Amino acid sequence: MQAPDDFNPAPGRAEELQPGVRRILAPNPSPMTYRGTNTYLIGTRDLAVIDPGPVLPDHLEAILAAVGPDQRIGHIIVTHAHVDHSPLADELSQRTSAPVYGFGPASAGRSPAMQQLVAQGMTGGGEGIDTEFTPDIPVADGDVISGEGWNLEVLHTPGHLGNHIALAFGDACFTADHVMGWASSLVSPPDGDLTDFMASCRKLRARDWRIFYPGHGAPITDPAGRLDWLIAHREAREAAIIDALRSGPARPGDLAARIYTETPAALLLAAERNVLAHLIDLMGKSRVAPVGDLSATAEFRLLG
């Protein structure tokens, strides 16, 4: 797998990754987006744009400039409704008349457990949900989006967000934020669901892939190895949380500080939300319970 520091493409430049696949990096680097959002162009004549990205005029013009005189954008596909992936879809659609495809609005695909948390008043952790996003054409797991010379199979992969999809392109897969090479995916309840995330990892692991094209960072050339690492990483986090709770009840923030000892301060809040996701997953397994009402700052204790 390519080392993170080796991935530093110039924003705004369309780079061919394989025949019929180009990538344009959006100029929105951050601790959560790495170098920026990867926008992909699929096809040679009738083009699909995967994840237009945030509303940045320069990025919009870079996408349009990548369309040759004998080409047109006929499809815009959004993998999930986070503000670094979906908001530019609306303006790009207006400029090209291409419809926008997606699983549904930001709340679509939310698991029953997360729906219950929302009903109890739990809100997200500020990860930047595009609440305005609604696709023109909703798609479901197993659907195929087609253009001239290409097909993309929709794989519903909730976990990072309930409406998250991956897109199979032969033996390549556009994994968006579910599988990335530079970092593990953020799972933040009630928008993110770790139980769903692990199921989606195993769903992808059941197929034979040549390469993953993620929403941030370099292509992943060992998809099976990366998925095995993600699953093992989450299982290790679960074990660490259970071990930490053996000394008594604790809050997600306290657990994050004890477990994520090498995490930069700017990412500790995200780590805390990941711990909360694990705790809610462990609740579903009857391994832990909150002390009092469930909330993002509740204390949790071991059961049994």
C-alpha positions as CSV (number, residue, x, y, z in Angstrom):
1,M,0.0,0.0,0.0
2,Q,1.2,3.5,-0.9
3,A,2.7,5.4,2.1
4,P,0.5,8.4,3.1
5,D,3.3,10.9,2.6
6,D,3.7,9.7,-1.0
7,F,0.1,10.8,-1.9
8,N,0.2,14.5,-2.7
9,P,-1.4,15.1,-6.1
10,A,-2.0,18.6,-7.4
11,P,-5.6,19.7,-6.7
12,G,-7.7,20.4,-9.8
13,R,-5.7,18.1,-12.2
14,A,-7.5,15.2,-13.8
15,E,-5.2,12.1,-13.5
16,E,-5.8,8.8,-15.2
17,L,-5.8,5.9,-12.8
18,Q,-6.8,3.2,-15.2
19,P,-8.6,3.2,-18.6
20,G,-11.9,5.0,-18.1
21,V,-11.1,6.2,-14.5
22,R,-9.7,9.7,-13.7
23,R,-9.3,11.4,-10.3
24,I,-9.5,15.1,-9.5
25,L,-8.4,16.1,-6.0
26,A,-10.5,18.9,-4.4
27,P,-8.6,21.6,-2.6
28,N,-10.1,20.9,0.9
29,P,-7.3,19.4,3.0
30,S,-8.0,18.9,6.7
31,P,-7.3,16.5,9.6
32,M,-10.5,14.7,8.6
33,T,-10.2,14.8,4.8
34,Y,-6.4,14.3,4.4
35,R,-5.2,15.9,1.2
36,G,-8.8,16.6,0.1
37,T,-11.8,14.8,-1.4
38,N,-11.2,12.5,-4.4
39,T,-13.7,13.2,-7.2
40,Y,-13.7,10.5,-9.9
41,L,-14.7,10.7,-13.5
42,I,-15.8,7.4,-15.1
43,G,-16.1,6.7,-18.9
44,T,-14.6,8.0,-22.1
45,R,-17.6,9.7,-23.7
46,D,-20.7,9.5,-21.5
47,L,-19.1,10.4,-18.1
48,A,-20.2,9.8,-14.6
49,V,-18.9,12.0,-11.8
50,I,-18.5,10.3,-8.4
51,D,-18.6,12.6,-5.4
52,P,-18.3,16.2,-6.8
53,G,-17.2,17.3,-3.3
54,P,-17.7,20.5,-1.4
55,V,-18.9,23.8,-2.9
56,L,-15.6,25.2,-4.2
57,P,-15.8,27.2,-7.4
58,D,-12.3,26.2,-8.5
59,H,-13.1,22.5,-8.1
60,L,-16.4,22.9,-10.1
61,E,-14.4,24.5,-12.9
62,A,-11.7,21.8,-12.7
63,I,-14.4,19.1,-13.1
64,L,-16.0,20.9,-16.1
65,A,-12.5,21.5,-17.7
66,A,-11.8,17.8,-17.6
67,V,-14.7,17.2,-20.0
68,G,-13.4,16.9,-23.5
69,P,-15.2,18.3,-26.7
70,D,-16.6,14.9,-27.5
71,Q,-17.6,14.1,-23.9
72,R,-20.5,14.9,-21.6
73,I,-21.4,14.4,-18.0
74,G,-24.5,12.3,-17.9
75,H,-24.5,11.0,-14.4
76,I,-23.6,12.5,-11.0
77,I,-23.3,9.9,-8.2
78,V,-23.0,10.8,-4.5
79,T,-21.7,8.1,-2.2
80,H,-22.9,9.7,1.0
81,A,-24.2,13.0,2.4
82,H,-21.2,14.5,4.1
83,V,-20.3,18.1,3.3
84,D,-17.0,17.1,1.7
85,H,-18.7,14.8,-0.8
86,S,-22.2,15.9,-1.8
87,P,-22.9,19.7,-1.8
88,L,-21.4,20.5,-5.2
89,A,-23.7,17.9,-6.9
90,D,-26.5,20.4,-7.1
91,E,-24.5,23.1,-9.0
92,L,-22.8,20.5,-11.2
93,S,-26.2,19.2,-12.1
94,Q,-27.4,22.6,-13.0
95,R,-24.4,23.2,-15.2
96,T,-24.6,19.9,-17.0
97,S,-28.3,18.8,-16.7
98,A,-27.1,15.5,-15.4
99,P,-29.3,13.9,-12.7
100,V,-27.9,13.1,-9.2
101,Y,-27.9,9.5,-8.0
102,G,-27.6,8.5,-4.4
103,F,-29.0,6.1,-1.8
104,G,-31.3,8.8,-0.3
105,P,-31.1,11.9,2.0
106,A,-28.7,12.0,4.9
107,S,-31.0,10.1,7.2
108,A,-31.7,7.3,4.8
109,G,-30.4,3.9,5.7
110,R,-30.1,4.7,9.4
111,S,-30.4,1.5,11.5
112,P,-33.3,1.0,13.9
113,A,-30.9,1.3,16.8
114,M,-29.7,4.7,15.6
115,Q,-33.3,5.8,14.8
116,Q,-34.1,5.1,18.4
117,L,-31.2,7.2,19.6
118,V,-32.4,10.1,17.4
119,A,-35.9,9.7,18.9
120,Q,-34.3,10.0,22.4
121,G,-32.6,13.2,21.4
122,M,-29.1,12.2,20.5
123,T,-27.5,14.3,17.8
124,G,-24.4,13.8,15.7
125,G,-20.9,14.9,16.6
126,G,-20.6,17.7,14.1
127,E,-19.0,15.7,11.3
128,G,-20.7,17.9,8.6
129,I,-23.9,16.3,7.4
130,D,-25.4,17.7,4.2
131,T,-29.0,17.9,5.4
132,E,-30.0,19.5,2.1
133,F,-29.0,16.5,0.0
134,T,-31.7,14.6,-1.9
135,P,-30.9,12.6,-5.0
136,D,-32.9,13.0,-8.2
137,I,-32.7,9.2,-8.7
138,P,-32.6,7.1,-5.5
139,V,-30.6,3.8,-5.9
140,A,-30.6,0.7,-3.8
141,D,-28.2,-2.2,-3.0
142,G,-27.7,-4.2,-6.2
143,D,-28.8,-1.6,-8.6
144,V,-26.6,-1.0,-11.7
145,I,-26.0,2.6,-13.0
146,S,-24.9,2.4,-16.6
147,G,-23.5,4.7,-19.2
148,E,-21.9,4.2,-22.6
149,G,-19.1,1.6,-22.1
150,W,-19.4,1.4,-18.3
151,N,-21.5,-0.1,-15.5
152,L,-21.4,0.7,-11.7
153,E,-23.0,-1.7,-9.3
154,V,-24.4,-0.1,-6.2
155,L,-23.3,-1.7,-2.9
156,H,-25.1,-0.3,0.2
157,T,-22.3,0.0,2.8
158,P,-23.8,1.8,5.9
159,G,-21.6,2.4,8.9
160,H,-19.8,5.6,8.3
161,L,-23.2,7.0,7.4
162,G,-26.5,5.3,6.8
163,N,-26.8,6.4,3.2
164,H,-23.3,5.4,2.3
165,I,-22.7,3.4,-0.9
166,A,-19.7,1.9,-2.6
167,L,-19.6,1.3,-6.4
168,A,-18.2,-1.8,-8.0
169,F,-16.5,-1.2,-11.4
170,G,-15.5,-4.6,-12.5
171,D,-12.8,-5.8,-10.0
172,A,-12.3,-2.2,-8.8
173,C,-14.4,-0.6,-6.1
174,F,-15.0,3.1,-5.2
175,T,-15.2,2.7,-1.5
176,A,-15.7,6.4,-0.6
177,D,-15.2,6.8,3.2
178,H,-15.8,3.2,4.2
179,V,-12.3,2.0,3.3
180,M,-9.4,4.4,3.1
181,G,-5.7,3.7,3.2
182,W,-4.6,6.8,5.1
183,A,-6.8,6.3,8.2
184,S,-9.7,4.2,9.5
185,S,-13.2,5.5,8.9
186,L,-15.0,7.7,11.5
187,V,-18.1,6.1,12.9
188,S,-20.1,8.6,14.9
189,P,-23.6,7.8,16.3
190,P,-26.4,8.4,15.5
191,D,-25.2,9.0,11.9
192,G,-22.7,6.3,12.1
193,D,-23.3,2.8,13.3
194,L,-20.4,0.4,14.1
195,T,-22.6,-2.7,13.9
196,D,-23.5,-1.7,10.3
197,F,-19.9,-0.7,9.6
198,M,-18.5,-4.2,10.5
199,A,-21.2,-5.9,8.5
200,S,-20.3,-3.7,5.5
201,C,-16.6,-4.6,5.9
202,R,-17.4,-8.3,5.8
203,K,-19.8,-7.7,2.8
204,L,-16.9,-6.2,0.8
205,R,-14.5,-8.8,2.1
206,A,-16.7,-11.6,0.6
207,R,-15.7,-10.4,-2.9
208,D,-12.4,-10.6,-4.8
209,W,-11.2,-7.1,-5.6
210,R,-8.1,-5.9,-7.5
211,I,-8.1,-2.3,-6.2
212,F,-10.1,0.2,-4.1
213,Y,-10.4,3.8,-5.0
214,P,-11.2,5.7,-1.7
215,G,-12.8,9.0,-1.0
216,H,-9.6,10.3,0.4
217,G,-6.0,9.2,-0.1
218,A,-4.3,6.9,-2.5
219,P,-5.7,3.8,-4.2
220,I,-5.6,0.7,-2.1
221,T,-3.7,-2.1,-3.9
222,D,-4.4,-4.8,-1.3
223,P,-8.1,-4.6,-0.7
224,A,-8.4,-7.9,1.2
225,G,-5.5,-7.0,3.4
226,R,-6.9,-3.5,4.2
227,L,-10.3,-5.0,5.1
228,D,-8.7,-7.6,7.3
229,W,-6.8,-4.8,9.0
230,L,-9.9,-2.7,9.5
231,I,-11.8,-5.6,11.0
232,A,-9.0,-6.5,13.3
233,H,-8.4,-2.9,14.3
234,R,-12.0,-2.5,15.4
235,E,-11.9,-5.8,17.3
236,A,-8.8,-4.6,19.1
237,R,-10.5,-1.3,20.0
238,E,-13.5,-3.3,21.4
239,A,-11.1,-5.4,23.5
240,A,-9.3,-2.3,24.8
241,I,-12.6,-0.7,25.8
242,I,-13.8,-3.8,27.6
243,D,-10.4,-4.0,29.4
244,A,-10.6,-0.4,30.4
245,L,-14.1,-0.8,31.8
246,R,-12.9,-3.6,34.1
247,S,-11.6,-0.9,36.5
248,G,-15.0,0.7,36.7
249,P,-17.6,2.7,34.8
250,A,-16.2,5.4,32.4
251,R,-17.4,8.0,29.9
252,P,-16.5,7.8,26.2
253,G,-14.2,10.8,26.5
254,D,-12.2,9.3,29.4
255,L,-12.0,6.0,27.5
256,A,-10.8,7.7,24.3
257,A,-8.0,9.5,26.3
258,R,-6.8,6.3,27.8
259,I,-7.0,4.2,24.6
260,Y,-6.1,6.7,21.8
261,T,-2.8,7.7,23.3
262,E,-1.0,8.5,20.0
263,T,-3.9,10.4,18.4
264,P,-3.3,14.1,17.7
265,A,-5.3,16.5,19.8
266,A,-7.3,17.7,16.8
267,L,-8.7,14.2,16.3
268,L,-9.5,13.3,19.9
269,L,-13.2,14.3,19.6
270,A,-13.5,12.0,16.6
271,A,-11.9,9.3,18.7
272,E,-14.4,9.9,21.4
273,R,-17.2,9.4,18.9
274,N,-15.6,6.2,17.7
275,V,-15.5,4.9,21.3
276,L,-19.2,5.8,21.7
277,A,-19.9,3.8,18.6
278,H,-18.2,0.8,20.1
279,L,-20.1,1.2,23.4
280,I,-23.4,1.3,21.5
281,D,-22.4,-1.8,19.5
282,L,-21.4,-3.5,22.8
283,M,-24.8,-2.6,24.2
284,G,-26.4,-4.5,21.3
285,K,-24.3,-7.5,22.3
286,S,-25.4,-7.1,26.0
287,R,-21.7,-6.6,27.0
288,V,-22.1,-3.0,28.5
289,A,-24.9,-0.7,29.7
290,P,-25.1,3.0,30.4
291,V,-25.3,4.2,34.0
292,G,-28.6,6.0,33.7
293,D,-29.9,7.4,30.4
294,L,-28.0,6.8,27.2
295,S,-26.2,9.9,25.9
296,A,-22.9,10.9,24.2
297,T,-21.4,11.7,27.7
298,A,-23.0,8.9,29.7
299,E,-20.9,6.6,31.9
300,F,-20.9,3.0,30.8
301,R,-20.3,-0.2,32.8
302,L,-19.6,-3.8,32.0
303,L,-22.3,-6.4,32.3
304,G,-21.7,-9.8,33.7
